[in-house]
Amino acid sequence: MTEQSLNAARLLPWDGREGQPCYVVGDGTGRVSRAADTVEAVQLGMALDLIDHAEDMLDDDRCTEVQFRHVTTALTQSLREVHRVARSRGLRLGVPDRSEVEHPTGPGLVRLRP
């Protein structure tokens, strides 16, 4: 496993147009990369808080079905975000990602300045 070279495409923690994956190309020090780092840190912190909240609800016999549905919806969204962070970091470490065949690699990539 090798780390990706400089100027490799990074999967960002937000969607682009029409829910499509969004990428930035650069050395990881640009404004967009720094914003992505911040968003990822917030997402991971919120996931921990949500886990604590869900555990508290499981211990509370008074929780309703509506409350469980709400926390399940929030957990599902959080899991999607955490999965995306893990995929992005794995790709930057050179771990193959077969879940997304259209990952922009190769000479046809349109390079934007971050």
N, CA, C and O atoms as CSV, one atom per row, in Angstrom:
chain,resi,resn,atom,element,x,y,z
A,1,MET,N,N,0.844,-1.162,0.000
A,1,MET,CA,C,0.000,0.000,0.000
A,1,MET,C,C,0.894,1.232,0.000
A,1,MET,O,O,1.755,1.380,0.868
A,2,THR,N,N,0.690,2.120,-0.978
A,2,THR,CA,C,1.477,3.337,-1.061
A,2,THR,C,C,0.566,4.545,-1.032
A,2,THR,O,O,-0.578,4.482,-1.482
A,3,GLU,N,N,1.071,5.639,-0.504
A,3,GLU,CA,C,0.277,6.854,-0.479
A,3,GLU,C,C,0.169,7.422,-1.881
A,3,GLU,O,O,1.071,7.255,-2.702
A,4,GLN,N,N,-0.959,8.104,-2.155
A,4,GLN,CA,C,-1.150,8.709,-3.457
A,4,GLN,C,C,-0.148,9.836,-3.662
A,4,GLN,O,O,0.311,10.471,-2.713
A,5,SER,N,N,0.173,10.061,-4.916
A,5,SER,CA,C,1.114,11.125,-5.246
A,5,SER,C,C,0.467,12.491,-5.043
A,5,SER,O,O,-0.753,12.609,-4.933
A,6,LEU,N,N,1.306,13.510,-4.996
A,6,LEU,CA,C,0.797,14.873,-4.927
A,6,LEU,C,C,-0.093,15.126,-6.135
A,6,LEU,O,O,0.102,14.543,-7.202
A,7,ASN,N,N,-1.068,16.000,-5.951
A,7,ASN,CA,C,-2.001,16.356,-7.003
A,7,ASN,C,C,-2.931,15.208,-7.381
A,7,ASN,O,O,-3.455,15.184,-8.495
A,8,ALA,N,N,-3.144,14.262,-6.478
A,8,ALA,CA,C,-4.109,13.195,-6.709
A,8,ALA,C,C,-5.502,13.706,-6.331
A,8,ALA,O,O,-5.637,14.651,-5.555
A,9,ALA,N,N,-6.527,13.074,-6.886
A,9,ALA,CA,C,-7.901,13.469,-6.593
A,9,ALA,C,C,-8.291,13.013,-5.192
A,9,ALA,O,O,-8.051,11.867,-4.814
A,10,ARG,N,N,-8.891,13.914,-4.430
A,10,ARG,CA,C,-9.376,13.600,-3.077
A,10,ARG,C,C,-10.893,13.662,-3.085
A,10,ARG,O,O,-11.481,14.653,-3.518
A,11,LEU,N,N,-11.522,12.603,-2.605
A,11,LEU,CA,C,-12.968,12.595,-2.422
A,11,LEU,C,C,-13.311,13.529,-1.275
A,11,LEU,O,O,-12.790,13.387,-0.169
A,12,LEU,N,N,-14.190,14.481,-1.543
A,12,LEU,CA,C,-14.554,15.468,-0.528
A,12,LEU,C,C,-15.736,14.981,0.301
A,12,LEU,O,O,-16.502,14.129,-0.149
A,13,PRO,N,N,-15.889,15.518,1.511
A,13,PRO,CA,C,-16.961,15.049,2.394
A,13,PRO,C,C,-18.322,15.681,2.110
A,13,PRO,O,O,-19.192,15.682,2.981
A,14,TRP,N,N,-18.517,16.211,0.921
A,14,TRP,CA,C,-19.821,16.743,0.520
A,14,TRP,C,C,-20.077,16.345,-0.922
A,14,TRP,O,O,-19.158,15.980,-1.655
A,15,ASP,N,N,-21.335,16.422,-1.314
A,15,ASP,CA,C,-21.730,16.056,-2.667
A,15,ASP,C,C,-21.600,17.243,-3.605
A,15,ASP,O,O,-21.676,18.401,-3.194
A,16,GLY,N,N,-21.402,16.923,-4.876
A,16,GLY,CA,C,-21.423,17.930,-5.916
A,16,GLY,C,C,-22.831,18.048,-6.476
A,16,GLY,O,O,-23.806,17.717,-5.801
A,17,ARG,N,N,-22.929,18.509,-7.680
A,17,ARG,CA,C,-24.228,18.669,-8.336
A,17,ARG,C,C,-24.955,17.339,-8.438
A,17,ARG,O,O,-24.354,16.300,-8.712
A,18,GLU,N,N,-26.247,17.395,-8.214
A,18,GLU,CA,C,-27.121,16.234,-8.349
A,18,GLU,C,C,-26.664,15.049,-7.505
A,18,GLU,O,O,-26.900,13.897,-7.869
A,19,GLY,N,N,-26.006,15.330,-6.372
A,19,GLY,CA,C,-25.595,14.272,-5.464
A,19,GLY,C,C,-24.390,13.465,-5.907
A,19,GLY,O,O,-24.090,12.423,-5.325
A,20,GLN,N,N,-23.702,13.935,-6.927
A,20,GLN,CA,C,-22.531,13.222,-7.434
A,20,GLN,C,C,-21.334,13.452,-6.512
A,20,GLN,O,O,-21.254,14.485,-5.847
A,21,PRO,N,N,-20.398,12.489,-6.467
A,21,PRO,CA,C,-19.186,12.691,-5.669
A,21,PRO,C,C,-18.436,13.941,-6.122
A,21,PRO,O,O,-18.452,14.291,-7.302
A,22,CYS,N,N,-17.798,14.592,-5.200
A,22,CYS,CA,C,-17.072,15.823,-5.467
A,22,CYS,C,C,-15.609,15.602,-5.086
A,22,CYS,O,O,-15.322,15.005,-4.048
A,23,TYR,N,N,-14.691,16.075,-5.913
A,23,TYR,CA,C,-13.255,15.850,-5.711
A,23,TYR,C,C,-12.486,17.159,-5.803
A,23,TYR,O,O,-12.937,18.124,-6.419
A,24,VAL,N,N,-11.324,17.169,-5.180
A,24,VAL,CA,C,-10.377,18.259,-5.340
A,24,VAL,C,C,-9.029,17.632,-5.688
A,24,VAL,O,O,-8.697,16.538,-5.231
A,25,VAL,N,N,-8.268,18.347,-6.501
A,25,VAL,CA,C,-6.936,17.891,-6.868
A,25,VAL,C,C,-5.933,18.887,-6.294
A,25,VAL,O,O,-6.080,20.098,-6.456
A,26,GLY,N,N,-4.932,18.367,-5.636
A,26,GLY,CA,C,-3.916,19.245,-5.070
A,26,GLY,C,C,-3.007,18.465,-4.139
A,26,GLY,O,O,-3.041,17.236,-4.078
A,27,ASP,N,N,-2.201,19.216,-3.422
A,27,ASP,CA,C,-1.244,18.571,-2.517
A,27,ASP,C,C,-1.782,18.438,-1.098
A,27,ASP,O,O,-1.058,18.008,-0.200
A,28,GLY,N,N,-3.055,18.807,-0.884
A,28,GLY,CA,C,-3.674,18.674,0.426
A,28,GLY,C,C,-3.505,19.865,1.326
A,28,GLY,O,O,-3.913,19.822,2.487
A,29,THR,N,N,-2.906,20.942,0.821
A,29,THR,CA,C,-2.668,22.120,1.657
A,29,THR,C,C,-3.516,23.316,1.247
A,29,THR,O,O,-3.463,24.359,1.897
A,30,GLY,N,N,-4.291,23.183,0.188
A,30,GLY,CA,C,-5.097,24.292,-0.314
A,30,GLY,C,C,-6.326,24.573,0.532
A,30,GLY,O,O,-6.641,23.833,1.464
A,31,ARG,N,N,-7.006,25.643,0.196
A,31,ARG,CA,C,-8.186,26.095,0.939
A,31,ARG,C,C,-9.290,25.041,0.945
A,31,ARG,O,O,-9.899,24.802,1.988
A,32,VAL,N,N,-9.561,24.406,-0.195
A,32,VAL,CA,C,-10.619,23.391,-0.260
A,32,VAL,C,C,-10.239,22.174,0.579
A,32,VAL,O,O,-11.083,21.621,1.285
A,33,SER,N,N,-8.996,21.760,0.509
A,33,SER,CA,C,-8.537,20.625,1.319
A,33,SER,C,C,-8.645,20.919,2.808
A,33,SER,O,O,-9.044,20.059,3.592
A,34,ARG,N,N,-8.288,22.137,3.191
A,34,ARG,CA,C,-8.400,22.508,4.605
A,34,ARG,C,C,-9.857,22.542,5.046
A,34,ARG,O,O,-10.180,22.118,6.156
A,35,ALA,N,N,-10.732,23.040,4.189
A,35,ALA,CA,C,-12.169,23.036,4.502
A,35,ALA,C,C,-12.679,21.608,4.634
A,35,ALA,O,O,-13.482,21.313,5.520
A,36,ALA,N,N,-12.216,20.720,3.755
A,36,ALA,CA,C,-12.615,19.313,3.822
A,36,ALA,C,C,-12.136,18.677,5.122
A,36,ALA,O,O,-12.870,17.904,5.739
A,37,ASP,N,N,-10.920,18.992,5.542
A,37,ASP,CA,C,-10.405,18.477,6.819
A,37,ASP,C,C,-11.302,18.903,7.976
A,37,ASP,O,O,-11.606,18.107,8.864
A,38,THR,N,N,-11.723,20.169,7.958
A,38,THR,CA,C,-12.585,20.695,9.010
A,38,THR,C,C,-13.945,20.002,9.006
A,38,THR,O,O,-14.453,19.616,10.059
A,39,VAL,N,N,-14.530,19.846,7.821
A,39,VAL,CA,C,-15.835,19.190,7.720
A,39,VAL,C,C,-15.738,17.742,8.193
A,39,VAL,O,O,-16.614,17.268,8.917
A,40,GLU,N,N,-14.686,17.040,7.791
A,40,GLU,CA,C,-14.512,15.655,8.229
A,40,GLU,C,C,-14.402,15.571,9.750
A,40,GLU,O,O,-15.001,14.689,10.365
A,41,ALA,N,N,-13.646,16.477,10.356
A,41,ALA,CA,C,-13.489,16.465,11.810
A,41,ALA,C,C,-14.838,16.696,12.498
A,41,ALA,O,O,-15.143,16.048,13.500
A,42,VAL,N,N,-15.635,17.608,11.969
A,42,VAL,CA,C,-16.961,17.870,12.536
A,42,VAL,C,C,-17.846,16.631,12.381
A,42,VAL,O,O,-18.531,16.234,13.324
A,43,GLN,N,N,-17.833,16.024,11.196
A,43,GLN,CA,C,-18.653,14.835,10.958
A,43,GLN,C,C,-18.281,13.704,11.916
A,43,GLN,O,O,-19.162,13.047,12.470
A,44,LEU,N,N,-16.999,13.475,12.111
A,44,LEU,CA,C,-16.560,12.404,13.006
A,44,LEU,C,C,-16.931,12.712,14.458
A,44,LEU,O,O,-17.337,11.815,15.197
A,45,GLY,N,N,-16.796,13.968,14.867
A,45,GLY,CA,C,-17.191,14.353,16.222
A,45,GLY,C,C,-18.687,14.213,16.447
A,45,GLY,O,O,-19.123,13.747,17.499
A,46,MET,N,N,-19.470,14.617,15.454
A,46,MET,CA,C,-20.919,14.479,15.571
A,46,MET,C,C,-21.324,13.013,15.610
A,46,MET,O,O,-22.287,12.661,16.290
A,47,ALA,N,N,-20.610,12.155,14.896
A,47,ALA,CA,C,-20.904,10.721,14.923
A,47,ALA,C,C,-20.712,10.170,16.334
A,47,ALA,O,O,-21.530,9.380,16.805
A,48,LEU,N,N,-19.653,10.574,17.002
A,48,LEU,CA,C,-19.428,10.123,18.383
A,48,LEU,C,C,-20.544,10.594,19.312
A,48,LEU,O,O,-21.029,9.829,20.146
A,49,ASP,N,N,-20.944,11.846,19.165
A,49,ASP,CA,C,-22.046,12.370,19.984
A,49,ASP,C,C,-23.337,11.601,19.723
A,49,ASP,O,O,-24.089,11.301,20.651
A,50,LEU,N,N,-23.584,11.290,18.472
A,50,LEU,CA,C,-24.798,10.562,18.099
A,50,LEU,C,C,-24.787,9.141,18.659
A,50,LEU,O,O,-25.820,8.637,19.098
A,51,ILE,N,N,-23.630,8.502,18.645
A,51,ILE,CA,C,-23.516,7.164,19.237
A,51,ILE,C,C,-23.863,7.222,20.724
A,51,ILE,O,O,-24.608,6.379,21.224
A,52,ASP,N,N,-23.324,8.215,21.427
A,52,ASP,CA,C,-23.635,8.369,22.846
A,52,ASP,C,C,-25.135,8.571,23.065
A,52,ASP,O,O,-25.722,7.984,23.974
A,53,HIS,N,N,-25.742,9.399,22.230
A,53,HIS,CA,C,-27.182,9.667,22.334
A,53,HIS,C,C,-27.982,8.383,22.085
A,53,HIS,O,O,-28.923,8.090,22.821
A,54,ALA,N,N,-27.617,7.629,21.066
A,54,ALA,CA,C,-28.323,6.383,20.753
A,54,ALA,C,C,-28.187,5.380,21.897
A,54,ALA,O,O,-29.150,4.695,22.240
A,55,GLU,N,N,-27.004,5.292,22.484
A,55,GLU,CA,C,-26.810,4.380,23.615
A,55,GLU,C,C,-27.684,4.784,24.802
A,55,GLU,O,O,-28.258,3.928,25.474
A,56,ASP,N,N,-27.782,6.095,25.060
A,56,ASP,CA,C,-28.653,6.569,26.140
A,56,ASP,C,C,-30.107,6.196,25.864
A,56,ASP,O,O,-30.829,5.781,26.770
A,57,MET,N,N,-30.530,6.345,24.614
A,57,MET,CA,C,-31.905,5.993,24.257
A,57,MET,C,C,-32.174,4.502,24.444
A,57,MET,O,O,-33.254,4.118,24.893
A,58,LEU,N,N,-31.213,3.672,24.108
A,58,LEU,CA,C,-31.380,2.231,24.272
A,58,LEU,C,C,-31.541,1.842,25.738
A,58,LEU,O,O,-32.195,0.849,26.056
A,59,ASP,N,N,-30.942,2.625,26.622
A,59,ASP,CA,C,-31.042,2.353,28.053
A,59,ASP,C,C,-32.310,2.935,28.680
A,59,ASP,O,O,-32.622,2.640,29.834
A,60,ASP,N,N,-33.039,3.755,27.929
A,60,ASP,CA,C,-34.225,4.438,28.450
A,60,ASP,C,C,-35.487,3.712,27.982
A,60,ASP,O,O,-35.807,3.718,26.793
A,61,ASP,N,N,-36.193,3.095,28.912
A,61,ASP,CA,C,-37.408,2.347,28.573
A,61,ASP,C,C,-38.556,3.247,28.114
A,61,ASP,O,O,-39.557,2.752,27.596
A,62,ARG,N,N,-38.425,4.543,28.296
A,62,ARG,CA,C,-39.509,5.465,27.933
A,62,ARG,C,C,-39.424,5.959,26.498
A,62,ARG,O,O,-40.325,6.668,26.049
A,63,CYS,N,N,-38.378,5.613,25.765
A,63,CYS,CA,C,-38.229,6.089,24.382
A,63,CYS,C,C,-39.333,5.514,23.498
A,63,CYS,O,O,-39.711,4.348,23.611
A,64,THR,N,N,-39.829,6.363,22.627
A,64,THR,CA,C,-40.927,5.962,21.750
A,64,THR,C,C,-40.397,5.479,20.410
A,64,THR,O,O,-39.221,5.642,20.085
A,65,GLU,N,N,-41.296,4.882,19.645
A,65,GLU,CA,C,-40.936,4.431,18.300
A,65,GLU,C,C,-40.512,5.614,17.429
A,65,GLU,O,O,-39.578,5.500,16.636
A,66,VAL,N,N,-41.187,6.726,17.574
A,66,VAL,CA,C,-40.842,7.921,16.789
A,66,VAL,C,C,-39.427,8.382,17.126
A,66,VAL,O,O,-38.667,8.754,16.232
A,67,GLN,N,N,-39.070,8.359,18.402
A,67,GLN,CA,C,-37.720,8.758,18.806
A,67,GLN,C,C,-36.672,7.795,18.244
A,67,GLN,O,O,-35.609,8.220,17.790
A,68,PHE,N,N,-36.980,6.497,18.280
A,68,PHE,CA,C,-36.048,5.528,17.711
A,68,PHE,C,C,-35.913,5.701,16.197
A,68,PHE,O,O,-34.817,5.574,15.653
A,69,ARG,N,N,-37.015,5.987,15.524
A,69,ARG,CA,C,-36.935,6.239,14.072
A,69,ARG,C,C,-36.055,7.446,13.785
A,69,ARG,O,O,-35.239,7.430,12.864
A,70,HIS,N,N,-36.228,8.486,14.578
A,70,HIS,CA,C,-35.437,9.705,14.382
A,70,HIS,C,C,-33.950,9.415,14.576
A,70,HIS,O,O,-33.133,9.806,13.742
A,71,VAL,N,N,-33.591,8.739,15.659
A,71,VAL,CA,C,-32.172,8.470,15.903
A,71,VAL,C,C,-31.631,7.490,14.860
A,71,VAL,O,O,-30.462,7.583,14.486
A,72,THR,N,N,-32.449,6.563,14.389
A,72,THR,CA,C,-31.997,5.640,13.346
A,72,THR,C,C,-31.718,6.388,12.045
A,72,THR,O,O,-30.744,6.092,11.354
A,73,THR,N,N,-32.561,7.346,11.714
A,73,THR,CA,C,-32.332,8.174,10.523
A,73,THR,C,C,-31.033,8.958,10.660
A,73,THR,O,O,-30.241,9.031,9.721
A,74,ALA,N,N,-30.820,9.542,11.834
A,74,ALA,CA,C,-29.593,10.312,12.072
A,74,ALA,C,C,-28.365,9.404,12.034
A,74,ALA,O,O,-27.333,9.782,11.479
A,75,LEU,N,N,-28.469,8.211,12.620
A,75,LEU,CA,C,-27.347,7.270,12.594
A,75,LEU,C,C,-27.023,6.836,11.170
A,75,LEU,O,O,-25.853,6.698,10.814
A,76,THR,N,N,-28.051,6.620,10.357
A,76,THR,CA,C,-27.836,6.215,8.968
A,76,THR,C,C,-27.091,7.296,8.199
A,76,THR,O,O,-26.140,6.999,7.475
A,77,GLN,N,N,-27.513,8.542,8.348
A,77,GLN,CA,C,-26.826,9.645,7.668
A,77,GLN,C,C,-25.389,9.776,8.171
A,77,GLN,O,O,-24.467,9.985,7.382
A,78,SER,N,N,-25.208,9.657,9.458
A,78,SER,CA,C,-23.867,9.761,10.032
A,78,SER,C,C,-22.967,8.636,9.532
A,78,SER,O,O,-21.793,8.859,9.238
A,79,LEU,N,N,-23.514,7.436,9.436
A,79,LEU,CA,C,-22.724,6.306,8.936
A,79,LEU,C,C,-22.307,6.542,7.488
A,79,LEU,O,O,-21.191,6.196,7.101
A,80,ARG,N,N,-23.200,7.132,6.682
A,80,ARG,CA,C,-22.822,7.477,5.298
A,80,ARG,C,C,-21.646,8.451,5.285
A,80,ARG,O,O,-20.705,8.294,4.507
A,81,GLU,N,N,-21.711,9.453,6.149
A,81,GLU,CA,C,-20.641,10.456,6.201
A,81,GLU,C,C,-19.326,9.841,6.657
A,81,GLU,O,O,-18.277,10.114,6.072
A,82,VAL,N,N,-19.372,9.017,7.692
A,82,VAL,CA,C,-18.161,8.389,8.210
A,82,VAL,C,C,-17.577,7.423,7.172
A,82,VAL,O,O,-16.359,7.328,7.020
A,83,HIS,N,N,-18.449,6.713,6.464
A,83,HIS,CA,C,-17.985,5.812,5.400
A,83,HIS,C,C,-17.271,6.603,4.312
A,83,HIS,O,O,-16.236,6.173,3.804
A,84,ARG,N,N,-17.818,7.748,3.958
A,84,ARG,CA,C,-17.196,8.592,2.933
A,84,ARG,C,C,-15.827,9.091,3.390
A,84,ARG,O,O,-14.881,9.126,2.602
A,85,VAL,N,N,-15.721,9.476,4.665
A,85,VAL,CA,C,-14.433,9.909,5.207
A,85,VAL,C,C,-13.432,8.759,5.133
A,85,VAL,O,O,-12.283,8.956,4.738
A,86,ALA,N,N,-13.868,7.562,5.512
A,86,ALA,CA,C,-12.971,6.397,5.475
A,86,ALA,C,C,-12.535,6.095,4.043
A,86,ALA,O,O,-11.363,5.807,3.803
A,87,ARG,N,N,-13.464,6.158,3.093
A,87,ARG,CA,C,-13.110,5.917,1.691
A,87,ARG,C,C,-12.121,6.955,1.194
A,87,ARG,O,O,-11.143,6.619,0.526
A,88,SER,N,N,-12.373,8.215,1.520
A,88,SER,CA,C,-11.487,9.292,1.078
A,88,SER,C,C,-10.077,9.088,1.628
A,88,SER,O,O,-9.090,9.224,0.904
A,89,ARG,N,N,-9.998,8.764,2.897
A,89,ARG,CA,C,-8.681,8.572,3.510
A,89,ARG,C,C,-8.008,7.323,2.963
A,89,ARG,O,O,-6.795,7.313,2.751
A,90,GLY,N,N,-8.785,6.271,2.734
A,90,GLY,CA,C,-8.226,5.058,2.147
A,90,GLY,C,C,-7.684,5.306,0.755
A,90,GLY,O,O,-6.606,4.823,0.409
A,91,LEU,N,N,-8.424,6.055,-0.048
A,91,LEU,CA,C,-7.958,6.369,-1.402
A,91,LEU,C,C,-6.643,7.148,-1.358
A,91,LEU,O,O,-5.752,6.921,-2.178
A,92,ARG,N,N,-6.530,8.062,-0.400
A,92,ARG,CA,C,-5.295,8.849,-0.293
A,92,ARG,C,C,-4.120,8.005,0.172
A,92,ARG,O,O,-2.965,8.371,-0.043
A,93,LEU,N,N,-4.411,6.880,0.807
A,93,LEU,CA,C,-3.351,5.959,1.226
A,93,LEU,C,C,-3.069,4.900,0.171
A,93,LEU,O,O,-2.193,4.054,0.353
A,94,GLY,N,N,-3.802,4.943,-0.923
A,94,GLY,CA,C,-3.579,3.994,-2.010
A,94,GLY,C,C,-4.371,2.706,-1.880
A,94,GLY,O,O,-4.082,1.735,-2.580
A,95,VAL,N,N,-5.365,2.674,-0.999
A,95,VAL,CA,C,-6.212,1.494,-0.855
A,95,VAL,C,C,-7.222,1.503,-1.996
A,95,VAL,O,O,-7.955,2.480,-2.146
A,96,PRO,N,N,-7.287,0.435,-2.816
A,96,PRO,CA,C,-8.240,0.412,-3.927
A,96,PRO,C,C,-9.675,0.515,-3.425
A,96,PRO,O,O,-10.030,-0.057,-2.394
A,97,ASP,N,N,-10.486,1.249,-4.164
A,97,ASP,CA,C,-11.893,1.424,-3.803
A,97,ASP,C,C,-12.751,0.962,-4.959
A,97,ASP,O,O,-12.922,1.679,-5.945
A,98,ARG,N,N,-13.282,-0.219,-4.837
A,98,ARG,CA,C,-14.104,-0.769,-5.915
A,98,ARG,C,C,-15.566,-0.345,-5.803
A,98,ARG,O,O,-16.374,-0.695,-6.663
A,99,SER,N,N,-15.915,0.396,-4.766
A,99,SER,CA,C,-17.304,0.816,-4.615
A,99,SER,C,C,-17.639,2.006,-5.497
A,99,SER,O,O,-18.810,2.355,-5.644
A,100,GLU,N,N,-16.647,2.623,-6.075
A,100,GLU,CA,C,-16.899,3.782,-6.929
A,100,GLU,C,C,-15.982,3.716,-8.144
A,100,GLU,O,O,-14.838,4.169,-8.099
A,101,VAL,N,N,-16.497,3.149,-9.223
A,101,VAL,CA,C,-15.667,2.935,-10.407
A,101,VAL,C,C,-15.315,4.226,-11.120
A,101,VAL,O,O,-14.348,4.254,-11.882
A,102,GLU,N,N,-16.064,5.293,-10.899
A,102,GLU,CA,C,-15.780,6.528,-11.622
A,102,GLU,C,C,-14.826,7.457,-10.887
A,102,GLU,O,O,-14.751,8.642,-11.211
A,103,HIS,N,N,-14.087,6.935,-9.893
A,103,HIS,CA,C,-13.115,7.779,-9.200
A,103,HIS,C,C,-12.168,8.385,-10.221
A,103,HIS,O,O,-11.590,7.663,-11.034
A,104,PRO,N,N,-12.003,9.691,-10.189
A,104,PRO,CA,C,-11.226,10.360,-11.235
A,104,PRO,C,C,-9.723,10.131,-11.092
A,104,PRO,O,O,-9.045,10.815,-10.324
A,105,THR,N,N,-9.230,9.180,-11.827
A,105,THR,CA,C,-7.791,8.949,-11.887
A,105,THR,C,C,-7.396,8.947,-13.349
A,105,THR,O,O,-8.226,8.699,-14.223
A,106,GLY,N,N,-6.180,9.212,-13.604
A,106,GLY,CA,C,-5.716,9.150,-14.978
A,106,GLY,C,C,-5.629,10.506,-15.639
A,106,GLY,O,O,-5.955,11.526,-15.032
A,107,PRO,N,N,-5.185,10.515,-16.893
A,107,PRO,CA,C,-4.875,11.763,-17.585
A,107,PRO,C,C,-6.085,12.591,-17.986
A,107,PRO,O,O,-5.932,13.774,-18.289
A,108,GLY,N,N,-7.287,12.013,-17.999
A,108,GLY,CA,C,-8.460,12.755,-18.435
A,108,GLY,C,C,-9.071,13.631,-17.360
A,108,GLY,O,O,-10.068,14.303,-17.621
A,109,LEU,N,N,-8.512,13.648,-16.170
A,109,LEU,CA,C,-9.060,14.396,-15.058
A,109,LEU,C,C,-8.930,15.891,-15.304
A,109,LEU,O,O,-7.853,16.377,-15.649
A,110,VAL,N,N,-10.015,16.616,-15.130
A,110,VAL,CA,C,-9.975,18.071,-15.217
A,110,VAL,C,C,-9.448,18.589,-13.898
A,110,VAL,O,O,-10.025,18.320,-12.844
A,111,ARG,N,N,-8.379,19.315,-13.949
A,111,ARG,CA,C,-7.739,19.785,-12.715
A,111,ARG,C,C,-8.126,21.236,-12.438
A,111,ARG,O,O,-7.915,22.126,-13.261
A,112,LEU,N,N,-8.699,21.443,-11.251
A,112,LEU,CA,C,-9.059,22.772,-10.813
A,112,LEU,C,C,-8.136,23.181,-9.688
A,112,LEU,O,O,-7.678,22.337,-8.917
A,113,ARG,N,N,-7.864,24.444,-9.589
A,113,ARG,CA,C,-7.008,24.910,-8.487
A,113,ARG,C,C,-7.825,24.981,-7.220
A,113,ARG,O,O,-8.887,25.604,-7.204
A,114,PRO,N,N,-7.345,24.344,-6.138
A,114,PRO,CA,C,-8.098,24.375,-4.881
A,114,PRO,C,C,-8.030,25.739,-4.228
A,114,PRO,O,O,-8.609,25.942,-3.161
